[in-house]
Amino acid sequence: MPDPLKPEAGKTSAAPPQKAAEEKVESPRVDGFKLFAKRIKQPDEIIDLLATLSFVELAKEADYLAVLNVESRDIHRNPYLFSTIYLKPDLIEVVYTIIPGMSPRKRKIDVYRHLLNVLTLLQDAYEIDTKYLYQMLQSALKEITEFASSDYNEIFAKYDALQHDYLDLKKRAEQLEASNSKISKELIELRSKNDELLLRVKQLEAYSDEALMARIQDWLDVHRNEINITEFAKQYGVLESRVEEVLNKMVIQGYLELRG
């Protein structure tokens, strides 16, 4: 059977040599195990039994059958993550790859599961030594337990970190909310004061110069030609500076004369 790690015959990489070198993929690690069993059917019969497994590739060699399960390929379309089950006369051998960053325990559990799936179809093709099968299952259970335990600890550590971040963000959000409430309250107060000032300005600007001159003239008639600017401004709701401005205008225009 061709080596899965070598390029497929008749195929070339689509990338130029320079780019292929730049995109070099780190080689996977290879591991495996054996299961002692006696084959009682011929390879051709076994091929028929495994015909339902559409995702595997079968290769018949001199005295054994190879079952290749390619799970992923590299940029050159060569098998990268894969497992091969060698169905030999007195032995079932499993070889599989572990890609960088993958948990070896989880990978082994996945390969065990694939092997058991194949063995269910080969129950009439092999007499398996139950002692080795039990040892394999015991190893699988141990791997599952250890993987689940380490996975739980990792998840709990991530959860604890996320919980801490969540509480910190929640505290900051509450502080921002309180700050925003205070700012909103102050903004409302400022708007209210601004509205009051605008209303006041409109009131102060309500009298035209001519109307204010008439009010001043009426005041002078009542108060013996004397005017208290402060009291006048307060009574009519105008600024003292505006009263003075209008008085000066009346003097300039000859409506009033200043006493010596």
Buried (B, 14 or more C-beta within 10 A) or exposed (E): BEEBBEBEEEEEBEEEEEEBEEEEEEEBEEBBBBBEBEBEBEBEEBBEBBEEBEEBBBBBEEEBBBBBBBBEBBBBBBBBBBBBBBBBEEBBBBBBBBBEEBBEBBBBBBBBEBBEEBBEBBEEBBEBEEEBBEEBEEEBEEBBEEBEEEEEEEEEEEEEEEEEEEEEEEEEEEEEEEEEEEEEEEEEEEEEEEEEEEEEEEEBEEBEEEEBBEBBEEBBEEEEEEBEEEEBBEEBEBEEEBBEEBBEBBEEEEEBEEEE
